Amino acid sequence: MMTAPYSAVAGLPGESMWTVRPIGLLLFAIGHFLDEPDDAYGVVSRLVDALPSGSYLAMSHLTGEFQPEETKKTEAMYKAQGMKLRTRSKDEITRFFDGLELVEPGVTLTHRWRPDALDRVSSEEPGERASVLRRRGSQALSHRGRPSASR
């Protein structure tokens, strides 16, 4: 279903719910299961394009930036089971959000997004980044995530 995003919204009850009122789209622990053949950036772009102005996207994504050897082992384990797992760097994750308004503190480690006094994860343990973004305006943002000559 994630690789066919329009089918995800086709069955929603009532067009006004999807096209008029701002809503929140939660893509937690999903992006890293979409690889390049799945057009990961295009999938997210099409879902966000369907959101009305003022809506929010909250997304988390695995990263291998801090534990590269452990990440390689995990990716190999998934592959051996016939599953995909694609970690991305902060820059690669940020590409999902071109054209969106980033909510502070931006694209950061999940456990550091809005930590509280009970935050017990050390800085040596991160493996995931998270962010919240707001869609402004009504223009289509289909170009997001696509490489361009200016990048």
DSSP file (Angstrom, degrees, kcal/mol; ACC not computed):
  #  RESIDUE AA STRUCTURE BP1 BP2  ACC     N-H-->O    O-->H-N    N-H-->O    O-->H-N    TCO  KAPPA ALPHA  PHI   PSI    X-CA   Y-CA   Z-CA
    1    1 A M    >         0   0    0      0, 0.0     3,-1.4     0, 0.0     7,-0.3   0.000 360.0 360.0 360.0 -37.1    0.0    0.0    0.0
    2    2 A M  T 3   +     0   0    0      1,-0.3     6,-0.0     5,-0.1    32,-0.0   0.811 360.0  54.0 -65.6 -27.8    2.8    2.4    0.8
    3    3 A T  T 3  S+     0   0    0      1,-0.3    -1,-0.3     2,-0.1     3,-0.1   0.548 110.5  48.5 -83.9  -4.3    4.2    2.1   -2.7
    4    4 A A  S X> S+     0   0    0     -3,-1.4     3,-1.3     1,-0.1     4,-0.8  -0.637  71.7 171.9-126.6  72.0    0.7    3.0   -4.1
    5    5 A P  H 3> S+     0   0    0      0, 0.0     4,-0.9     0, 0.0     3,-0.5   0.756  70.4  61.8 -61.6 -27.8   -0.1    6.1   -2.1
    6    6 A Y  H 3> S+     0   0    0      1,-0.2     4,-1.2     2,-0.2     3,-0.5   0.843  99.5  56.1 -68.6 -29.6   -3.2    7.1   -3.9
    7    7 A S  H <> S+     0   0    0     -3,-1.3     4,-0.6     1,-0.2    -1,-0.2   0.786 100.0  61.8 -69.1 -24.4   -4.8    3.8   -3.0
    8    8 A A  H  < S+     0   0    0     -4,-0.8    -1,-0.2    -3,-0.5    -2,-0.2   0.810 113.5  33.1 -69.1 -29.4   -4.2    4.8    0.7
    9    9 A V  H >< S+     0   0    0     -4,-0.9     3,-1.4    -3,-0.5    -1,-0.2   0.566  97.4  84.8-102.5 -10.8   -6.3    7.9    0.4
   10   10 A A  H 3< S+     0   0    0     -4,-1.2    -2,-0.1     1,-0.3    -1,-0.1   0.823  90.0  49.1 -64.1 -32.2   -9.0    6.6   -2.0
   11   11 A G  T 3< S+     0   0    0     -4,-0.6    -1,-0.3    -3,-0.1    -2,-0.1   0.299  77.0 129.9 -94.3  11.7  -11.1    5.0    0.6
   12   12 A L    <   -     0   0    0     -3,-1.4     2,-1.1     1,-0.1     6,-0.1  -0.406  67.8-109.5 -67.5 141.2  -11.4    7.8    3.1
   13   13 A P  S    S+     0   0    0      0, 0.0     4,-0.2     0, 0.0    -1,-0.1  -0.569  87.6   1.9 -77.1  99.7  -14.9    8.6    4.1
   14   14 A G    >>  -     0   0    0     -2,-1.1     3,-0.8     2,-0.1     4,-0.7   0.522  68.8-121.4  96.1 121.9  -15.8   11.9    2.6
   15   15 A E  H >> S+     0   0    0      1,-0.2     4,-2.2     2,-0.2     3,-0.8   0.842 107.4  63.4 -61.5 -35.9  -13.7   14.1    0.3
   16   16 A S  H 3>>S+     0   0    0      1,-0.3     4,-1.9     2,-0.2     5,-1.4   0.817  93.8  62.1 -64.0 -29.3  -13.8   17.1    2.6
   17   17 A M  H <45S+     0   0    0     -3,-0.8    -1,-0.3     1,-0.2    -2,-0.2   0.874 115.1  32.2 -62.1 -35.7  -11.9   15.2    5.3
   18   18 A W  H <<5S+     0   0    0     -3,-0.8    -2,-0.2    -4,-0.7    -1,-0.2   0.774 127.9  34.9 -93.1 -29.1   -8.9   14.8    3.0
   19   19 A T  H  <5S+     0   0    0     -4,-2.2    34,-0.2    32,-0.1    -3,-0.2   0.584 123.1  29.8-108.4  -9.3   -9.0   17.9    0.9
   20   20 A V  T  <5S+     0   0    0     -4,-1.9    -3,-0.2    -5,-0.3    -4,-0.1   0.791 102.6  61.2-116.7 -55.7  -10.3   20.8    3.2
   21   21 A R  S   <S-     0   0    0     -5,-1.4    -1,-0.2     1,-0.1     2,-0.1  -0.554  85.2-111.7 -80.4 137.1   -9.4   20.3    6.8
   22   22 A P        +     0   0    0      0, 0.0     2,-0.3     0, 0.0    31,-0.1  -0.429  43.9 178.2 -63.2 140.9   -5.8   20.2    7.9
   23   23 A I        -     0   0    0     29,-0.3    33,-2.3    -5,-0.1     2,-0.5  -0.809  28.7-109.4-134.2 174.9   -4.8   16.8    9.2
   24   24 A G  E     -a   56   0A   0     -2,-0.3     2,-0.6    31,-0.2    33,-0.2  -0.947  20.4-158.1-111.4 131.1   -1.7   15.0   10.5
   25   25 A L  E     -a   57   0A   0     31,-3.0    33,-2.7    -2,-0.5     2,-0.6  -0.948   9.7-159.6-108.2 120.5    0.1   12.4    8.4
   26   26 A L  E     +a   58   0A   0     -2,-0.6     2,-0.4    31,-0.2    33,-0.2  -0.895  17.6 172.5-107.2 115.8    2.2   10.1   10.5
   27   27 A L  E >   +a   59   0A   0     31,-3.3    33,-1.6    -2,-0.6     3,-0.6  -0.613  17.0 165.1-118.7  69.0    5.0    8.2    8.7
   28   28 A F  T 3   -     0   0    0     -2,-0.4    33,-0.1    31,-0.2    31,-0.1  -0.756  69.2 -10.2 -91.0 128.3    6.8    6.6   11.7
   29   29 A A  T 3  S+     0   0    0     -2,-0.5    -1,-0.2    31,-0.3    32,-0.1   0.868 110.3  99.8  55.7  42.1    9.2    3.7   10.9
   30   30 A I    X   +     0   0    0     30,-0.7     3,-2.3    -3,-0.6     4,-0.2   0.691  60.4  65.7-119.9 -45.0    8.0    3.5    7.3
   31   31 A G  G >  S+     0   0    0     29,-0.6     3,-1.6    -4,-0.4    30,-0.1   0.794  94.1  61.5 -56.5 -32.9   10.5    5.3    5.0
   32   32 A H  G 3  S+     0   0    0      1,-0.3    54,-3.6    28,-0.2    -1,-0.3   0.558  97.4  59.6 -75.8  -4.6   13.3    2.9    5.7
   33   33 A F  G <  S+     0   0    0     -3,-2.3     2,-0.5    52,-0.2    -1,-0.3   0.386  92.9  80.0 -96.9   2.2   11.3    0.1    4.2
   34   34 A L    <   -     0   0    0     -3,-1.6     2,-0.2    -4,-0.2    52,-0.1  -0.945  64.0-173.6-109.9 123.4   11.1    1.9    0.9
   35   35 A D    > > -     0   0    0     -2,-0.5     3,-1.3     5,-0.1     5,-0.8  -0.452  44.5 -82.3-106.3-177.9   14.1    1.7   -1.4
   36   36 A E  G > 5S+     0   0    0      1,-0.3     3,-1.9     2,-0.2     5,-0.1   0.872 126.4  56.9 -57.6 -41.9   14.9    3.5   -4.7
   37   37 A P  G 3 5S+     0   0    0      0, 0.0    -1,-0.3     0, 0.0    -3,-0.0   0.793 105.3  54.4 -61.1 -23.0   12.9    1.0   -6.9
   38   38 A D  G < 5S-     0   0    0     -3,-1.3    -2,-0.2     4,-0.0     5,-0.1   0.527 110.8-125.4 -83.6  -6.3    9.9    1.9   -4.7
   39   39 A D  T <>5 -     0   0    0     -3,-1.9     4,-2.7    -4,-0.4     5,-0.2   0.973  34.6-175.0  57.6  57.4   10.4    5.7   -5.4
   40   40 A A  H  ><S+     0   0    0     -5,-0.8     4,-2.1     1,-0.2     5,-0.2   0.881  79.3  47.1 -51.8 -46.6   10.5    6.5   -1.7
   41   41 A Y  H  > S+     0   0    0      1,-0.2     4,-2.3     2,-0.2    -1,-0.2   0.886 113.0  49.7 -66.2 -37.8   10.7   10.2   -2.2
   42   42 A G  H  > S+     0   0    0      2,-0.2     4,-2.7     1,-0.2    -2,-0.2   0.880 107.9  53.6 -67.3 -38.5    7.9   10.1   -4.8
   43   43 A V  H  X S+     0   0    0     -4,-2.7     4,-2.0     2,-0.2    -2,-0.2   0.952 113.1  42.3 -60.8 -50.5    5.7    8.1   -2.4
   44   44 A V  H  X S+     0   0    0     -4,-2.1     4,-2.6     1,-0.2     5,-0.2   0.909 113.5  53.9 -63.9 -40.9    6.1   10.6    0.4
   45   45 A S  H  X S+     0   0    0     -4,-2.3     4,-2.6    -5,-0.2    96,-0.2   0.918 108.5  48.3 -59.0 -45.6    5.7   13.5   -2.1
   46   46 A R  H  X S+     0   0    0     -4,-2.7     4,-1.0     2,-0.2    -1,-0.2   0.884 111.9  49.5 -66.0 -37.8    2.4   12.2   -3.4
   47   47 A L  H >< S+     0   0    0     -4,-2.0     3,-0.5    -5,-0.2     4,-0.4   0.933 113.8  45.0 -64.9 -44.7    1.0   11.6    0.1
   48   48 A V  H >< S+     0   0    0     -4,-2.6     3,-1.5     1,-0.2    -2,-0.2   0.870 105.9  61.1 -68.3 -35.8    2.0   15.2    1.1
   49   49 A D  H 3< S+     0   0    0     -4,-2.6    -1,-0.2     1,-0.3    -2,-0.2   0.809 101.3  54.9 -59.0 -28.6    0.6   16.6   -2.1
   50   50 A A  T << S+     0   0    0     -4,-1.0    -1,-0.3    -3,-0.5    -2,-0.2   0.607  88.6  99.7 -81.2 -11.2   -2.8   15.3   -1.1
   51   51 A L  S <  S-     0   0    0     -3,-1.5   -32,-0.1    -4,-0.4     3,-0.1  -0.516  76.5-119.7 -76.5 141.4   -2.7   17.1    2.2
   52   52 A P    >   -     0   0    0      0, 0.0     3,-1.7     0, 0.0   -29,-0.3  -0.390  44.9 -78.5 -72.6 158.5   -4.6   20.3    2.6
   53   53 A S  T 3  S+     0   0    0      1,-0.3    83,-0.2   -34,-0.2     3,-0.1  -0.258 119.2  32.2 -54.7 140.7   -2.8   23.5    3.5
   54   54 A G  T 3  S+     0   0    0     81,-3.6    -1,-0.3     1,-0.3    82,-0.1   0.360  89.1 131.6  90.0  -4.9   -1.9   23.7    7.2
   55   55 A S    <   -     0   0    0     -3,-1.7    80,-2.9    80,-0.3     2,-0.3  -0.317  48.2-132.8 -76.0 163.7   -1.6   20.0    7.6
   56   56 A Y  E     -aB  24 134A   0    -33,-2.3   -31,-3.0    78,-0.2     2,-0.5  -0.899   8.9-155.7-120.3 148.6    1.4   18.4    9.3
   57   57 A L  E     -aB  25 133A   0     76,-2.4    76,-2.9    -2,-0.3     2,-0.5  -0.993   9.2-171.6-117.5 127.4    3.7   15.5    8.4
   58   58 A A  E     +aB  26 132A   0    -33,-2.7   -31,-3.3    -2,-0.5     2,-0.4  -0.988  16.2 172.1-117.7 129.0    5.5   13.7   11.3
   59   59 A M  E     -aB  27 131A   0     72,-2.3    72,-1.9    -2,-0.5     2,-0.3  -0.995  20.7-169.1-142.5 140.4    8.1   11.2   10.1
   60   60 A S  E     - B   0 130A   0    -33,-1.6   -30,-0.7    -2,-0.4   -29,-0.6  -0.934  12.9-179.4-122.9 154.6   10.8    9.0   11.7
   61   61 A H  E     - B   0 129A   0     68,-2.3    68,-2.7    -2,-0.3    49,-0.1  -0.982  29.4-110.2-155.2 136.9   13.5    7.2    9.7
   62   62 A L  E     - B   0 128A   0     -2,-0.3    26,-1.9    66,-0.2     2,-0.3  -0.394  33.1-166.0 -67.2 144.8   16.4    4.9   10.5
   63   63 A T        -     0   0    0     64,-2.6     3,-0.2    24,-0.2    26,-0.2  -0.965  21.8-160.0-129.9 149.8   19.9    6.3   10.0
   64   64 A G        +     0   0    0     -2,-0.3     7,-0.2    24,-0.2     8,-0.1   0.199  63.8 107.6-108.7  13.7   23.2    4.5   10.0
   65   65 A E  S    S+     0   0    0     23,-0.3    -1,-0.1     1,-0.2    62,-0.1   0.768  84.2  35.2 -65.1 -28.1   25.3    7.5   10.7
   66   66 A F  S    S+     0   0    0      1,-0.2    -1,-0.2    -3,-0.2    -2,-0.1   0.701 128.8  27.8-105.1 -22.7   26.2    6.7   14.2
   67   67 A Q     >  +     0   0    0     -4,-0.1     4,-2.6     1,-0.1    -1,-0.2  -0.518  67.0 164.1-136.2  66.6   26.6    2.9   14.2
   68   68 A P  H  > S+     0   0    0      0, 0.0     4,-2.2     0, 0.0     5,-0.1   0.851  75.7  47.7 -60.1 -38.7   27.6    2.0   10.6
   69   69 A E  H  > S+     0   0    0      2,-0.2     4,-1.9     1,-0.2     5,-0.1   0.929 114.2  46.3 -69.1 -43.8   28.9   -1.5   11.3
   70   70 A E  H  > S+     0   0    0      1,-0.2     4,-2.2     2,-0.2    -1,-0.2   0.882 111.8  53.2 -63.5 -38.0   25.8   -2.4   13.3
   71   71 A T  H  X S+     0   0    0     -4,-2.6     4,-2.8     2,-0.2     5,-0.2   0.918 106.3  51.8 -64.1 -44.0   23.6   -0.9   10.6
   72   72 A K  H  X S+     0   0    0     -4,-2.2     4,-2.2     1,-0.2    -1,-0.2   0.901 110.2  49.3 -59.7 -41.2   25.2   -3.0    7.9
   73   73 A K  H  X S+     0   0    0     -4,-1.9     4,-2.3     2,-0.2    -1,-0.2   0.912 111.7  48.6 -63.9 -42.7   24.6   -6.2    9.9
   74   74 A T  H  X S+     0   0    0     -4,-2.2     4,-2.3     2,-0.2    -2,-0.2   0.921 111.1  49.4 -64.7 -44.6   21.0   -5.2   10.4
   75   75 A E  H  X S+     0   0    0     -4,-2.8     4,-2.4     1,-0.2    -1,-0.2   0.907 111.9  49.5 -60.6 -41.5   20.5   -4.4    6.7
   76   76 A A  H  X S+     0   0    0     -4,-2.2     4,-2.5    -5,-0.2    -1,-0.2   0.883 108.4  53.4 -64.6 -39.2   22.1   -7.8    5.8
   77   77 A M  H  X S+     0   0    0     -4,-2.3     4,-0.9     2,-0.2    -2,-0.2   0.923 111.1  45.8 -62.0 -45.0   19.8   -9.6    8.3
   78   78 A Y  H ><>S+     0   0    0     -4,-2.3     5,-2.7     1,-0.2     3,-0.8   0.929 112.4  50.9 -62.7 -44.9   16.7   -8.1    6.7
   79   79 A K  H ><5S+     0   0    0     -4,-2.4     3,-2.0     1,-0.3    -2,-0.2   0.891 104.7  56.7 -61.2 -40.5   18.0   -8.9    3.2
   80   80 A A  H 3<5S+     0   0    0     -4,-2.5    -1,-0.3     1,-0.3    -2,-0.2   0.766 107.0  50.7 -62.0 -25.0   18.6  -12.5    4.2
   81   81 A Q  T <<5S-     0   0    0     -4,-0.9    -1,-0.3    -3,-0.8    -2,-0.2   0.322 124.0-105.7 -93.2   6.2   14.9  -12.7    5.2
   82   82 A G  T < 5S+     0   0    0     -3,-2.0     2,-0.3     1,-0.3    -3,-0.2   0.696  81.8 123.6  78.9  19.4   13.8  -11.3    1.8
   83   83 A M      < -     0   0    0     -5,-2.7     2,-0.3    -6,-0.2    -1,-0.3  -0.794  57.4-124.5-113.8 155.7   13.0   -7.9    3.3
   84   84 A K        +     0   0    0     -2,-0.3     2,-0.3   -51,-0.2   -52,-0.0  -0.742  25.9 172.3 -96.1 145.3   14.2   -4.4    2.5
   85   85 A L        -     0   0    0     -2,-0.3     2,-0.5   -10,-0.1   -52,-0.2  -0.864   4.2-179.9-149.7 118.3   15.8   -2.0    4.9
   86   86 A R        -     0   0    0    -54,-3.6   -52,-0.2    -2,-0.3     2,-0.1  -0.898   8.3-164.3-125.6 100.8   17.3    1.3    3.7
   87   87 A T        -     0   0    0     -2,-0.5     2,-0.3   -16,-0.1   -24,-0.2  -0.486  11.9-158.2 -77.3 156.6   18.8    3.6    6.2
   88   88 A R        -     0   0    0    -26,-1.9   -23,-0.3    -2,-0.1   -24,-0.2  -0.960  15.0-115.1-136.0 153.8   19.5    7.2    5.1
   89   89 A S     >  -     0   0    0     -2,-0.3     4,-2.6   -26,-0.2     5,-0.2  -0.261  41.6 -98.2 -75.7 170.7   21.7   10.0    6.3
   90   90 A K  H  > S+     0   0    0      1,-0.2     4,-2.7     2,-0.2     5,-0.2   0.916 126.7  50.4 -57.7 -43.9   20.3   13.2    7.7
   91   91 A D  H  > S+     0   0    0      1,-0.2     4,-1.3     2,-0.2    -1,-0.2   0.904 111.2  48.2 -62.6 -40.6   20.7   14.9    4.3
   92   92 A E  H  4 S+     0   0    0      2,-0.2     4,-0.5     1,-0.2    -2,-0.2   0.894 113.3  47.3 -67.0 -38.9   18.9   12.0    2.6
   93   93 A I  H >< S+     0   0    0     -4,-2.6     3,-1.5     1,-0.2     4,-0.3   0.910 107.5  56.7 -66.5 -41.7   16.1   12.1    5.1
   94   94 A T  H >< S+     0   0    0     -4,-2.7     3,-2.1     1,-0.3    -1,-0.2   0.797  92.3  71.0 -61.8 -28.9   15.8   15.9    4.8
   95   95 A R  G >< S+     0   0    0     -4,-1.3     3,-1.2     1,-0.3    50,-0.4   0.794  86.4  66.8 -58.6 -27.5   15.2   15.5    1.1
   96   96 A F  G <  S+     0   0    0     -3,-1.5    -1,-0.3    -4,-0.5    -2,-0.2   0.731 100.4  51.7 -62.1 -19.7   11.8   14.1    1.9
   97   97 A F  G X   +     0   0    0     -3,-2.1     3,-2.3    -4,-0.3    -1,-0.2   0.258  69.7 142.1-109.6  10.7   10.8   17.5    3.2
   98   98 A D  T <  S+     0   0    0     -3,-1.2    46,-0.1     1,-0.3     3,-0.1  -0.300  77.1  17.6 -53.4 130.9   11.7   19.9    0.4
   99   99 A G  T 3  S+     0   0    0      1,-0.3    37,-0.4    44,-0.1     2,-0.3   0.406 103.9 109.3  87.4  -2.1    9.1   22.6    0.2
  100  100 A L  S <  S-     0   0    0     -3,-2.3     2,-0.7    35,-0.1    -1,-0.3  -0.745  73.8-112.6-106.7 155.9    7.7   22.0    3.7
  101  101 A E  E     -C  134   0A   0     33,-2.8    33,-2.8    -2,-0.3     2,-0.3  -0.781  32.5-135.8 -88.9 117.0    8.0   24.2    6.8
  102  102 A L  E     -C  133   0A   0     -2,-0.7     2,-0.4    31,-0.2    31,-0.2  -0.552  10.5-140.2 -76.2 131.7   10.2   22.5    9.4
  103  103 A V    >   -     0   0    0     29,-2.8     3,-2.4    -2,-0.3    29,-0.5  -0.769  45.2 -68.7 -90.4 135.3    8.9   22.6   13.0
  104  104 A E  T 3  S+     0   0    0     -2,-0.4    -1,-0.1     1,-0.3    27,-0.0  -0.372 120.5  33.4 -63.7 140.3   11.7   23.2   15.6
  105  105 A P  T 3  S-     0   0    0      0, 0.0    -1,-0.3     0, 0.0     2,-0.1  -0.911  96.2-157.4 -93.5  19.9   13.9   21.5   16.5
  106  106 A G    <   -     0   0    0     -3,-2.4     2,-0.9    26,-0.2    24,-0.1  -0.426  53.4  -7.0  85.7-156.5   14.0   20.2   12.9
  107  107 A V  S    S+     0   0    0     24,-0.1     2,-0.3    -2,-0.1    24,-0.2  -0.702  89.3 140.1 -81.1 107.9   15.4   16.9   11.7
  108  108 A T  E     -D  130   0A   0     22,-2.2    22,-3.3    -2,-0.9     5,-0.1  -0.822  59.4 -61.3-141.4 175.7   17.1   15.5   14.8
  109  109 A L  E >>  -D  129   0A   0     20,-0.3     3,-2.1    -2,-0.3     4,-0.6  -0.417  50.8-122.0 -63.9 138.9   17.6   12.3   16.6
  110  110 A T  G >4 S+     0   0    0     18,-2.4     3,-1.4     1,-0.3     4,-0.4   0.886 111.6  49.8 -52.3 -46.6   14.2   10.9   17.7
  111  111 A H  G 34 S+     0   0    0     17,-0.3    -1,-0.3     1,-0.3    10,-0.1   0.558 113.8  47.8 -74.2  -5.0   15.1   10.8   21.4
  112  112 A R  G <4 S+     0   0    0     -3,-2.1    -1,-0.3     2,-0.1    -2,-0.2   0.359  82.1  96.1-110.8   2.8   16.2   14.4   21.2
  113  113 A W  S << S-     0   0    0     -3,-1.4    -2,-0.1    -4,-0.6    -3,-0.1   0.961 116.5 -14.5 -61.6 -52.7   13.2   15.8   19.3
  114  114 A R  S    S-     0   0    0     -4,-0.4    -1,-0.3    -9,-0.0    -2,-0.1  -0.520  88.3-169.1-144.7  71.1   11.5   17.0   22.4
  115  115 A P        -     0   0    0      0, 0.0     2,-0.2     0, 0.0    -3,-0.1  -0.206   1.6-161.8 -67.2 153.8   13.3   15.3   25.3
  116  116 A D    >   -     0   0    0      0, 0.0     3,-2.0     0, 0.0    -2,-0.0  -0.659  42.1 -83.0-122.4-176.1   12.0   15.3   28.8
  117  117 A A  T 3  S+     0   0    0      1,-0.3     0, 0.0    -2,-0.2     0, 0.0   0.704 125.5  59.5 -63.0 -19.9   13.6   14.6   32.2
  118  118 A L  T 3  S+     0   0    0      2,-0.0     2,-0.4     0, 0.0    -1,-0.3   0.370  70.1 131.1 -91.6   5.3   13.1   10.9   31.7
  119  119 A D    <   +     0   0    0     -3,-2.0    -7,-0.0     1,-0.2    -8,-0.0  -0.441  24.5 168.3 -62.4 115.6   15.2   10.7   28.5
  120  120 A R        +     0   0    0     -2,-0.4     2,-0.5     2,-0.1    -1,-0.2   0.323  33.4 111.8-115.1   6.5   17.5    7.8   29.1
  121  121 A V        -     0   0    0    -10,-0.1     2,-0.1     2,-0.0    -2,-0.0  -0.705  60.3-137.9 -86.8 126.9   19.0    7.2   25.7
  122  122 A S    >   -     0   0    0     -2,-0.5     3,-1.6     1,-0.1    -2,-0.1  -0.383  22.1-112.2 -79.4 162.4   22.7    8.1   25.5
  123  123 A S  T 3  S+     0   0    0      1,-0.3    -1,-0.1     2,-0.2    -2,-0.0   0.626 115.6  63.9 -70.0 -11.6   24.2    9.9   22.6
  124  124 A E  T 3  S+     0   0    0      1,-0.2    -1,-0.3   -57,-0.0    -3,-0.0   0.535  97.7  57.5 -85.6  -5.7   26.1    6.7   21.7
  125  125 A E    <   +     0   0    0     -3,-1.6    -1,-0.2   -58,-0.0    -2,-0.2   0.390  69.9 130.6-106.8   3.1   22.8    4.8   21.0
  126  126 A P        +     0   0    0      0, 0.0   -60,-0.2     0, 0.0     3,-0.1  -0.223  10.5 152.3 -67.3 149.6   21.0    6.8   18.3
  127  127 A G        +     0   0    0      1,-0.3   -64,-2.6   -61,-0.1     2,-0.3   0.321  57.3  55.8-148.7   1.1   19.6    5.0   15.3
  128  128 A E  E     -B   62   0A   0    -66,-0.3   -18,-2.4   -64,-0.1     2,-0.3  -0.998  56.3-154.1-145.1 143.5   16.7    7.1   14.2
  129  129 A R  E     -BD  61 109A   0    -68,-2.7   -68,-2.3    -2,-0.3     2,-0.3  -0.850  15.7-169.9-112.4 153.4   15.9   10.7   13.2
  130  130 A A  E     +BD  60 108A   0    -22,-3.3   -22,-2.2    -2,-0.3     2,-0.3  -0.959   8.2 170.1-140.4 157.7   12.5   12.4   13.5
  131  131 A S  E     -B   59   0A   0    -72,-1.9   -72,-2.3    -2,-0.3     2,-0.4  -0.984  22.4-142.8-160.2 160.2   10.9   15.6   12.4
  132  132 A V  E     -B   58   0A   0    -29,-0.5   -29,-2.8    -2,-0.3     2,-0.3  -0.996  24.5-177.3-128.1 136.4    7.6   17.4   12.1
  133  133 A L  E     -BC  57 102A   0    -76,-2.9   -76,-2.4    -2,-0.4     2,-0.4  -0.924  17.3-139.6-134.7 156.0    6.7   19.6    9.2
  134  134 A R  E     -BC  56 101A   0    -33,-2.8   -33,-2.8    -2,-0.3     2,-0.6  -0.954  13.4-136.8-119.7 136.1    3.9   21.8    8.1
  135  135 A R        -     0   0    0    -80,-2.9   -81,-3.6    -2,-0.4     2,-0.3  -0.814  25.6-170.6 -90.5 122.5    2.5   22.1    4.6
  136  136 A R        +     0   0    0     -2,-0.6     3,-0.2   -37,-0.4   -83,-0.0  -0.814  46.1   8.9-110.5 153.5    1.8   25.7    3.7
  137  137 A G  S    S-     0   0    0     -2,-0.3   -83,-0.2     1,-0.2    -2,-0.0   0.019  80.9 -95.4  71.0 178.1   -0.1   27.0    0.6
  138  138 A S  S    S+     0   0    0    -85,-0.1    -1,-0.2   -86,-0.1     3,-0.1   0.334  76.7 122.6-116.3   4.7   -2.0   24.9   -1.8
  139  139 A Q        -     0   0    0     -3,-0.2     2,-0.2     1,-0.1    -3,-0.0  -0.370  68.9-106.9 -70.4 148.1    0.6   24.4   -4.6
  140  140 A A        -     0   0    0      1,-0.1     3,-0.2    -2,-0.1    -1,-0.1  -0.492  24.0-161.5 -70.8 142.8    1.5   20.9   -5.5
  141  141 A L    >   +     0   0    0    -96,-0.2     3,-2.2    -2,-0.2    -1,-0.1  -0.095  41.6 135.7-117.5  33.7    4.9   19.8   -4.3
  142  142 A S  T 3   +     0   0    0      1,-0.3    -1,-0.1   -93,-0.1   -97,-0.1   0.676  63.4  68.1 -59.7 -18.7    5.5   16.9   -6.6
  143  143 A H  T >  S+     0   0    0     -3,-0.2     3,-1.8   -98,-0.1    -1,-0.3   0.648  73.0 120.1 -76.2 -13.4    9.1   18.0   -7.2
  144  144 A R  T <  S+     0   0    0     -3,-2.2   -99,-0.2     1,-0.3   -48,-0.1  -0.187  77.1  12.3 -58.1 140.9   10.2   17.2   -3.7
  145  145 A G  T 3  S+     0   0    0    -50,-0.4    -1,-0.3     1,-0.2  -104,-0.1   0.304  93.8 123.4  80.8 -10.1   12.9   14.7   -3.3
  146  146 A R    <   -     0   0    0     -3,-1.8    -1,-0.2  -105,-0.1     2,-0.0  -0.698  66.8-115.9 -86.2 132.7   13.8   14.6   -6.9
  147  147 A P        -     0   0    0      0, 0.0     2,-0.3     0, 0.0    -1,-0.1  -0.377  36.2-169.8 -64.1 143.7   17.4   15.4   -7.7
  148  148 A S    >   -     0   0    0      1,-0.0     3,-1.5    -2,-0.0     0, 0.0  -0.881  36.8-107.2-131.0 166.8   17.9   18.6   -9.7
  149  149 A A  T 3  S+     0   0    0     -2,-0.3    -1,-0.0     1,-0.3     0, 0.0   0.752 115.8  60.3 -64.2 -24.7   20.9   20.2  -11.5
  150  150 A S  T 3         0   0    0      1,-0.2    -1,-0.3     0, 0.0     0, 0.0   0.566 360.0 360.0 -83.1  -7.6   21.1   22.9   -8.8
  151  151 A R    <         0   0    0     -3,-1.5    -1,-0.2     0, 0.0    -2,-0.2   0.478 360.0 360.0 -85.9 360.0   21.8   20.4   -6.0
